[in-house]
């Protein structure tokens, strides 16, 4: 992993953006551009091209335009914004046309990505045991805009890929969601950084795996590690499996 000091553009300057700024500076990196709702005039092509890498944590309505901006200026971009994935094909088409390097994760916490890996392994094991029904639940702070979280969606998708008893997931707002559908429950409480659980229940027992985040620090550290990984890469799409070497 490249530990050379980087010049970073921050696209999005909410709670996560500010935490990433602090973690990046503590690691010796330089912040050369900050773009948020209060400083859009700073977001010129010339300013962006001063950066080695952009880290994008904005909102779903801004994310896709930010990716295109980075691709157009040949700046590798790391993003953790969720709630836009229905436009993935559009983003990938634009990336290929303009040329660009993109690192996306629904969650940059190292612990959560180990949890994703464990979730897939457990789903493959549980696929043999049809008496167990699976449930995904997430809890976040009241400021989170999307529901369910991108992390919960990634967990559900991981189960679908490994468990032949499930073909889709649905937000469980009013009880039953149907056969072969994973119910996903989303709760919003106080200032919770993020709690995710996957539970397999039968008539006689249950198995649960769970991840609880204590702060945004782990997400910010993972995003900076991803930026270090992406520096000097010129084209392609990457994720946490690449960073953590889960993928050969």
C-alpha positions in Angstrom: 0.0 0.0 0.0 1.4 3.4 -1.0 2.1 5.5 2.1 3.4 8.5 0.1 2.0 11.8 1.4 -1.1 12.7 -0.7 -2.9 15.8 -1.7 -6.6 15.1 -1.0 -9.8 16.8 -2.3 -12.8 16.4 0.1 -16.1 16.4 -1.7 -18.7 16.6 1.1 -18.0 18.2 4.4 -20.5 16.9 6.8 -19.8 14.8 9.9 -17.8 12.2 8.0 -16.0 14.7 5.9 -14.7 16.6 8.9 -13.6 13.3 10.6 -11.8 12.2 7.4 -10.1 15.6 7.2 -8.7 15.2 10.8 -7.6 11.6 10.2 -6.0 12.5 6.9 -4.1 15.4 8.5 -3.0 13.2 11.4 -1.6 10.7 8.8 0.5 13.6 7.2 -1.7 14.1 4.1 -2.6 17.6 2.8 -6.2 18.8 2.1 -6.1 20.9 -1.0 -9.8 21.3 -1.6 -13.0 21.2 0.4 -16.4 21.3 -1.3 -19.6 21.4 0.5 -22.9 23.2 0.4 -21.3 26.3 1.7 -18.3 26.5 -0.6 -19.4 25.2 -4.0 -17.6 28.2 -5.7 -14.3 26.6 -4.5 -15.0 23.6 -6.7 -13.2 24.5 -9.9 -11.4 22.1 -12.3 -8.1 23.7 -11.5 -8.5 23.3 -7.8 -9.6 19.7 -8.2 -6.6 18.9 -10.4 -4.3 19.9 -7.6 -5.3 16.7 -5.8 -3.9 13.2 -6.1 -7.2 11.6 -4.9 -10.7 12.8 -4.1 -12.6 11.4 -1.1 -16.4 11.8 -1.6 -18.9 11.6 1.3 -21.7 13.9 0.2 -25.4 13.1 -0.4 -27.1 10.9 -2.9 -28.3 13.8 -5.1 -24.8 15.2 -5.4 -22.7 12.0 -5.6 -23.1 11.1 -9.3 -22.2 14.6 -10.5 -19.2 14.5 -8.2 -18.0 11.2 -9.7 -18.4 12.6 -13.2 -16.4 15.7 -12.2 -13.6 13.6 -11.0 -13.6 11.2 -14.0 -13.5 14.2 -16.4 -10.5 15.6 -14.6 -8.8 12.2 -14.3 -8.7 12.3 -10.5 -9.2 9.0 -8.7 -12.2 9.1 -6.4 -13.0 7.2 -3.3 -16.7 7.3 -2.3 -18.8 6.2 0.6 -22.0 8.0 -0.2 -25.0 5.6 -0.2 -28.5 5.8 -1.7 -27.5 6.3 -5.4 -26.8 2.7 -6.4 -29.7 2.4 -8.8 -27.6 4.6 -11.0 -24.5 2.4 -10.9 -24.7 1.4 -14.6 -24.9 5.1 -15.5 -21.8 5.9 -13.4 -19.9 3.0 -14.8 -20.8 4.0 -18.4 -19.5 7.5 -17.7 -16.4 6.2 -16.1 -15.5 4.1 -19.1 -16.2 6.9 -21.5 -14.2 9.5 -19.7 -11.6 7.2 -18.2 -11.4 7.2 -14.5 -10.6 5.3 -11.3 -13.3 4.6 -8.7 -13.2 3.0 -5.3 -16.7 2.5 -3.8 -17.7 1.0 -0.5 -21.0 1.2 1.4 -18.9 1.0 4.6 -15.1 1.7 5.0 -14.7 0.2 8.5 -12.2 -2.6 8.5 -14.3 -4.4 11.1 -17.5 -4.1 9.0 -15.8 -5.5 6.0 -14.6 -8.5 8.0 -18.2 -8.7 9.1 -19.3 -8.7 5.4 -16.9 -11.6 4.7 -18.2 -13.6 7.7 -21.8 -12.9 6.7 -21.2 -14.5 3.3 -19.5 -17.5 4.8 -22.3 -18.0 7.3 -25.0 -17.6 4.5 -23.3 -20.4 2.5 -23.3 -22.7 5.6 -27.0 -21.9 6.5 -28.2 -22.5 2.9 -28.4 -26.2 3.8 -30.7 -25.7 6.8 -34.1 -24.5 5.6 -35.6 -24.4 9.1 -33.7 -21.2 9.7 -35.1 -17.8 8.5 -32.8 -14.9 8.1 -33.4 -11.3 9.3 -31.2 -8.2 8.8 -31.5 -5.2 11.2 -29.6 -1.9 11.3 -29.7 1.1 13.7 -28.3 4.5 12.9 -28.4 8.1 14.2 -31.5 10.2 13.4 -29.5 12.3 10.9 -29.0 9.5 8.4 -30.8 10.2 5.2 -31.2 6.8 3.6 -32.9 3.7 4.9 -32.0 0.9 5.0 -28.3 1.7 5.2 -25.9 0.8 2.4 -24.3 -1.6 4.8 -27.5 -3.4 5.5 -28.1 -3.7 1.7 -24.6 -5.1 1.2 -25.3 -7.7 4.0 -28.6 -8.7 2.3 -26.9 -8.9 -1.1 -24.2 -11.1 0.3 -26.8 -13.5 1.7 -28.6 -13.6 -1.6 -25.4 -14.5 -3.5 -24.5 -17.4 -1.1 -27.9 -18.7 0.1 -30.2 -20.4 -2.4 -33.3 -19.8 -0.3 -33.4 -16.0 -0.9 -33.7 -14.0 -4.2 -34.4 -10.5 -3.0 -34.6 -8.2 0.1 -37.3 -5.7 1.2 -37.5 -3.0 3.8 -39.7 -4.6 6.5 -42.0 -1.8 7.6 -45.2 -3.9 8.2 -44.5 -7.4 9.1 -44.2 -10.1 6.5 -42.3 -9.5 3.3 -42.9 -12.7 1.4 -41.2 -16.0 0.6 -37.6 -16.0 -0.5 -37.3 -12.4 0.6 -34.9 -11.1 3.3 -36.7 -8.7 5.7 -34.5 -5.7 6.5 -35.4 -3.5 9.4 -34.1 0.1 9.7 -34.2 2.0 13.0 -33.2 5.6 13.7 -32.2 6.4 17.3 -30.2 9.3 18.8 -26.6 9.5 17.8 -25.9 5.8 17.1 -22.9 5.4 14.8 -24.1 2.2 13.4 -25.3 -1.3 14.6 -25.9 -4.1 12.1 -27.0 -7.7 12.9 -27.9 -10.8 10.9 -30.0 -13.3 12.7 -31.0 -16.8 11.6 -34.0 -18.1 13.6 -35.6 -21.5 13.8 -38.4 -22.8 16.1 -35.7 -24.0 18.6 -32.9 -21.5 18.5 -31.2 -18.6 16.8 -27.8 -17.6 15.5 -26.7 -14.0 15.4 -23.7 -12.1 14.1 -23.5 -8.4 15.0 -21.2 -5.4 14.4 -21.4 -2.2 16.5 -19.5 0.9 15.6 -18.4 3.1 18.5 -17.6 6.2 16.4 -17.0 7.4 12.9 -13.2 7.1 13.4 -13.1 3.6 11.9 -15.0 4.6 8.8 -12.7 7.6 8.3 -9.5 5.6 8.7 -10.7 3.1 6.1 -11.5 5.9 3.6 -8.0 7.3 4.0 -6.5 3.8 3.6 -8.6 3.4 0.4 -7.3 6.8 -0.9 -3.7 5.6 -0.2 -4.5 2.4 -2.1 -6.0 4.3 -5.1 -3.2 6.8 -5.5 -1.3 6.4 -8.8 -4.0 4.1 -10.2 -5.4 5.5 -13.4 -8.4 3.3 -14.3 -10.7 0.7 -12.9 -13.2 0.0 -10.2 -12.1 -1.2 -6.7 -13.6 -2.0 -3.4 -12.8 -3.1 0.1 -12.2 -6.7 -1.0 -9.3 -5.4 -3.1 -7.9 -3.3 -0.3 -8.2 -6.2 2.3 -7.1 -8.8 -0.3 -10.2 -10.9 0.0 -10.2 -11.0 -3.8 -7.4 -12.7 -5.7 
